[in-house]
């Protein structure tokens, strides 16, 4: 633990203590609200590393100097699910941090212990407009905001492709297709899963297969979930009805996946969240679905790869154009002893001025929940090399795409189980690796989901 001002204090944690970096600050509330006392913060330990963490630390420290609140700031890694272990331990102990970063489904999981945030969200929405539907689905429960969508760590998982390899082997100029401007270029109207299939085949034949994981972790679940959704292939509808076998669109999505995975290395079924990153950085693949973290590492370790990487949305489907989305949220425990200061800090962190600093420090990785902020932040236009490589990483209006959470719109208590089990990837594996008939795979999936509903 490091300290600012020579003081330190670690929040009470019973799990996930390893891998935590911390700073102790002195801080006030903002927006004219009285504060005082203490706050303990547990934020996600950023994949981009210390530059992103340092920006968050500086923002909190600046906020700190204007008030009389002693603040402990811990950066908690998601490696080994230590952030999830921390959330579970604090929920059980009813003590620990005041504010924690809650990934994707954790707001629903801990909703009964989270302080309502309607007052904060009301002011933010009035100022910046609505948040995206995916964030609302995850954080607004039974009409009440249980958390505030945060910028740090929130990401899209669109295409990160090699400019040179896609042009040479697939005949696709990704820079021309998605220029660093508020317009689509030639070929963008045909950036769909059919085009993607042909490109995957050609790049594999050239020795640069797409690195598309198909395990039960987030990188795999998110892109596969968006692909299924683009076909309209929901396994469970918004009312909780299982629609696996009476939905021809599920069959279409599975049939497509089976054809696609003929051109994907078989080891991708055993891949983890870092496998696709390593493949891009090492120059072994022409395309991955990922935020700019792999490119950011390549800037340091493989500059030639970084100079030839371009980010843009994942393909459109026959029904819609969803792009994989993975948001984080600021959650305030109901057992916090300093809720007014905590809410003031959360609101401060969500203002455009602070969001700009976070996006800058993460080299464009972090995505604000308010689309109205995109045009006010010039980071994505300026980041290089090559100049504009992450301009089309955020979903912009001219993309005509939407953020997607795998397994929405199913009720969250069912969706989270399908998500954690990676059921769509397992369906694909049964067809591709085990060569099981589609009807048997559909029957298996239906039985699994029925178990989730009963459980």
N, C-alpha and C positions, 0 to 999 in steps of 0.2 A: 504494500500500500504506500502510495506517495501522498504527500500533503502539501497544501498551499497555506502559508502562514504558520507552519509548524505544528498544526493540530491534526489529529486523525481520530476517526471513530468508525468502526465497521458495524453495519447492521447485523441483526441476529439472523443467521442462516444455519439451517441444519442439513442442507444438501447443496451440492453444486458450488462449493467454495473454491475448488481448484479452478484456475484459469481466469480469476477475477482480477482486473486491474482497478485501482480505486484512487480517488482524490478527495480531499476534504476541503470544503470551501465555506465561506461565510456569505450568506445571501439574503436578499429581501424579496418580498412580493413586488409585483409591478401593477401597472394600470391603476395606480392610485389606491390599491387595497392595502390595508394594514397586515403585517405579517408577524415576525418574531418567532422565537423558538427554534426548533430543529426540523430538518427534513433528511430522510435517507432515500437515495435514488439508485435504482438498479437498471441501467440501460444496456442494450445489446452491444456486445463487443464486435465492432464493425469488421466485415471481411476486407475492406480496403485498408484497414489497419490504423496505425497511430495518427495519420493526418486527419481522418474522419473523427476519431475519438478526441483528438486534441481540439478540434473545432467545437465539439459539444462541450468539452470541459471549459473552454474559453467563454462560451456563451453563458453557461451556468455561473462561472466565476464573475463575469461582468454583472450578471443579474444579482449575484451574491453581494457585491460591494455596495449596492444601493439599499441594503436592508440589514437587519440584525438577525438573520437566520443562519444557523450553522448547518451546512449541507454536506453530507457524505455522498460521493458519487462513485459507484461501482460499475465497471464494464464487465458484463457477464457473458462468457462465451456460449455459443450454441453447439460447440463441439461436444460430442457426448451427451447432448441434450441437457447440459448443465443449467441453461436458462429455464427449461421446463421443470427440472428437479427443484430449482430454487422457488419457482412459483408454487409448486405442490407443497413444498416444505413450509413456506410462509403461510399458505392457506390453512394448513393443518395446525400450525403453531399459533396462528392469529397474531403474529408479530414479525418484524423484519423491516423491509423497506416501506416507505410511504407510497412511492410511485415505482412501478416496474414497467418495462417494455414487454407487452404481451403479443406474441406472434399469432397469426391467423385465427385458429380456433380457440385459443385460450380465454378470450373474452367470454364466449358462450360457456366454456367449462367452469369458469369462476364467477359467473354473473351475480350469484347471490352474495358474494363478498366484495363486490365492486361498488364504489360510490357512484350514484347517478351523475352524469355529466351534461345534463340537458342545458344548464345555464351557460356553461362554457361553449358548448356546441352551438347554442342559439346565437351567441354573439359572433362566433367565427363564421357561421353560415350567412348571417346577415351581412358580414363584411366581405366575404370571399365567394359566396355562392355555395351550391350544394357540393358534397363530396361524391366520389364515384359510387355507383350502386354496389360494387363488390365490398367496399368498406362499410357501407350502410348495412348490408346483409350480415356482416360479421360483428358489428359493434352496436347496432340499434336493435334491442331485443324487447319485444312486446311494447313497442312505442317509446322505449327509454334508451337513451345513449348511455351505455355502461363503460365506454372508453372513448378516447379521442384519437382519431387516426394520426399517426406520427409520420414524419418525413424520414428520419434516420432509419435505414434498413429496409424501407419499403421499396419494392422493386418490380419491374416487369421482366419477363423472360422471353423476349422476342428473339429474332435471329441475330446472331453474331457470326458473320460470314467473311471468308477470305475473298477480297476483291479480285485478286489475280486468279485464284483457282476456280472461282465460280465463272469468271469470264472465259478462261482458257478451256475448261473442261465441260461446263454446262451451258456455255453460250449466254450467260446472264450477266449483265452489267448492273450490279447492285447499287452502285453510286448513281447511275443515271436513272434507275428505277425509283429510288428514294433519295433525291437530292437533298442537300442541307438547306431547304427552303420550304415555305408553306405551300407546297404543291406536290403532286405525284408526277413522276416521269414516265416515259414509255416503258411498258411491260408491267407496271404496277397493277394494272387492272387484271392481269393474268397471274398474279402471285397467289396461287391457290395450291391446294394439296395435289392436284394432278400435275401441275408444273413442278412441284416439289419432288414428286415421285420420280419423274424423269431426271431431274438434277441429281437426286440421290444415286440413281443407277449409274449415271455418267461419272460422277465423282468417285464412286467405289471402283469402277473399272479403271480409273486413272490412278488409284492408289491413295485417295484421300476421302474415305467414307465419312459420311455425316456421323458425328458422335452423339447419338440420341440414346440416353439411358432408359432402361425399362425395369427399374427396381421398385422398391416400396418407400422411396424417400422423395423429398420435395421436388428436386429438379425433374425427376421422371414423372411424378404424379401431376405436376403443374402443366407440362407441355402436352402430355397425353390427355389430360382433362380438357384442355382447350381444343385439341383435335376432335375429341368426341363431341364436345359442345358445338363445334362448327358444323357438324353433321346433324345437329338436333338430337343427338343420341343420349338423352338423359336416362339414367338407370332408375331414378326415383323422381317423381314429379313434386311440385311445390306442396301438394297435399299429403305427401308421404306414400303415395301409391307406387308400388314396384312396377316399372314399365320395361323390364329387361327383355321379355320374350314377346310382348305384344307391340313392339316398336321396331318396324323395319329399318329405321335409321340406325339403331344399334347394330344390326346386322351389316349395314353399309359401312359403318365405322370400323367394325372388326375385319370385314373383308379388305378394306383399304389398308389397315394396319398389317395384316398378314402379307400383303403385296409389298408394302414399304419395308418391312423387316427382312425381306429377302436381300436387301441392299445395305443392311446395317450389321456391323460385326456382332457375332453371337455373344462375345464377352460383355456387350452392353447390358445384357440381362443380369450380370453380376456387378455392374458398375455402382459407384457411389457418387455423392454430390461433387466430388473433386475430379472425377474421371474425365468429364467433358472439358473442364478447364485445362487440365494437363494436356489433353489431346490438341487443343487449339494452340496453347503456348509452345508445344513441341513441334508444331507444324505438321501434324499427322491428319488433320481433318479440314474440310472445306467449310463446315458449318456446325454450330451448336446453338442451343436455345439457352440464353444466359444474360444476366445483366452485365455491365461493363467491367466486372471484377476480373475476369480472365484477361481481357484486353489491358487493364491497368497493371496487372503483373507482367504481361508481355512487354509493356513499355520499358520496364526495368530489366527483364531477363531475356527477352527476345524481340528487340526493337524492330527487326524486319517484319516479324509477324504482326506487331502492333500497327505498323505503317500500312499494312494491307488488310486491316480488319474494319468492317463497316457494320453498324447496328441498324436494324429496321424491324418492323412487325413480323410475327410469325404468319404463315399463310392463312388465307381466308378459306372457308368451307362452303358447301352448297347452300347452307342455311344462314350462317352468320360469320362474323369475323372477330372471334374472341382472341385476346392475347393473354398469356399466362400472367397472373398477378399474385404477388405475395406481400401483403401489407403487415406492418407492425402498428401497435396502438399503445398510447400512454394510459395505463390503468391505475386508478387510485384506490387502495384498499379501504374498505369501510371502517376498519379498525385503526386507520391513521389518526394520530393525535394532532395533526396540523393541516386539516383539509383546506382551509382558506389559502394558506401559503402554497400548498401543493397545486391547487387549481390555478392560482395566479401564475405559477411557474409553467405549467402545461400550456396555458393560454399564451404566455410569452414565447415559448418555444415554437408555437405554431404560427406566429406572425411572419409575414413575408420577409422581413429583414433577417430574421434568424434562419428561416428556410433557405434563403439565398446562400448564407454562409455554409450550411450543411451540404447543400448541393455542390457548391464550389469545392469543399474539402474532400468530398467523395468522388470527385472528377465526373460528376453527373450521374452517379449510381443512384443516389437517393431521390425518391419521387414524392412530391407533396400530394396530399389527398385532394387538393383543390385545383382543378384544371385551369381556373382563372389565373393561377400563378405562372403557368408555363410561359406565356408571352412576356412576363415581367422578369424572367430569369434568363440571362444570356449565356449561362455556362455551357449548355448543350451545343450552342452555335460555335463557341470558341475553343472547345476541347480539341486537342490534337495529340499525336498524329493519327491518321490524316485529319486535316481540319474538317470539322463537321461530322466526325465518325459517330458521335452519340446524339446528333440532332434528332434523328427519328427514333431514338430509344423511348422517350415518353410517347404515349399515345396522343396524337394531335388530331384536331377535327378533320383535317383532310385525309387522314388514314381511314376514316369510316370504320373504326374498330372499337371494341369495348374491352375493359378489363374483365378478366375471368377468374373465378375461384372454382377449382375442380369440384364437381358434384353439386354446386348450386344449380337449380334452386331448391334442392331437396331440403327438408327440415334439418337444421344444423345438427341435431342429436344423431341423425342417421348419416348425414353427409360427412361428419368428422370421422366416423368409423370407417366409411368407405375410403376416405382420404388416407387415414393412418394405415389401413391395410393395403393401399395401392391396388384396389381390386381390378381396375381397368388394365393395369400392367400385367397382373396375374392372368387375366383373360387372354391377353395377347400372348403371353408366354405359353399358356396351355395350347393355343392354336399353332404357334410357330415352333416351339421347342418340343412339345409333346405330340404335336400333330393330331390333336383331339378334334373331332367334328364340332362345328359351330353350335349345333343344338345342344350337345353335351356341355359345352362351355357356358352357354346361356342358362341352362338348368342349374349348373353349379353356382353361377353368380346369383341367380334368384334365391337359391337356398341360403347362400351366405348372407344376403341382405335381409332375408326373413329372420335370420338369427340376430342381426343387428337390431332389428325392430323389437324383437322379444327381449333382448338384453337391456 
